[in-house]
């Protein structure tokens, strides 16, 4: 069968699979037939009991015991599947009893099919007269179950045997592919360790086998040339990588810097805060934040133009930066005319002293003169917030508090600082 194409093998496998599905469907169909038979038997027995009970109840109510005996005897002989039939009054006395085979012990099972009981009562008063008990023959049910079991076992046995044979054959076929795969996976062009010989098989597996051998031969031919090229490329890649790393470092630095003031931008501020917040949390020291804003800066832009406004921002940024004396102190442009100063291991009183120093320096500053455009003195408002970092707090809360304090300073008349409580 090695000359047989994979397409034909797949067709055979599909047929076997379809046969197995048919076997399963056959079993399910048989189960449905048995279930329908039980429902039919149950309905027939219930109909019989529902038909008998009103007549028997009426005869009991009228005291016609002989009529009941004759009626029930007639019912028993008309229904050959009745094995036992009993009429018991409300006091437990047997008014009628029939047993087809007295020596056979009967059990209550498959309620409504093998055994059925019907209470007798007066339709008007509800008075209970007794109970009818009936046992029915179930040999038809047992025969159906047995035949279904035998047919199902035969069908599944044939399907299982055919499936085992097919699986064994597929496993044998796959062993050839497994061996081929192992050689391909272990193949190293530098060692040229592919030892398989050309296959004589004419099916698709043989074609793939020989195609792989042809490909390996071509790979071996170009392996030496590729090694030489790779060595040259490695040197070039190392050179280009170094250049890219330097360019990326420059881009990274530029991405964190405000191009106008040459201070850190908002993204650089967030990165710094994340690091310094964790450090202060570990060391248990306080961080102070100063948020400052140029008072009436909109008037500067409206009166002198945005170019002059940019010069003001540049000079204010230089003034603020030169006011910081420690390497750990950090300043960033937060947005527009707002700046944020982050002071590590600093309480709010020290931050307030820094604000006072900046205000004093600003009053002495005489640099707001741009190409003959003389500006009136400028002032800054400050909002101060301090906190010792904890697990339940974040630096965003500190920014919010500093912003609220800045707003309060603006409301109080500007040119001052407020400390967040």
PyMOL commands that set and color helices and strands:
alter all, ss='L'
color gray80, all
select helices_A, chain A and resi 6-62+65-78+139-185+204-255+266-283+297-304+306-323+348-364+395-411
alter helices_A, ss='H'
color red, helices_A
select strands_A, chain A and resi 82-89+94-99+115-121+128-136+286-294+330-335+338-344+369-370+373-374+380-388+417-419
alter strands_A, ss='S'
color yellow, strands_A
deselect
rebuild
show_as cartoon
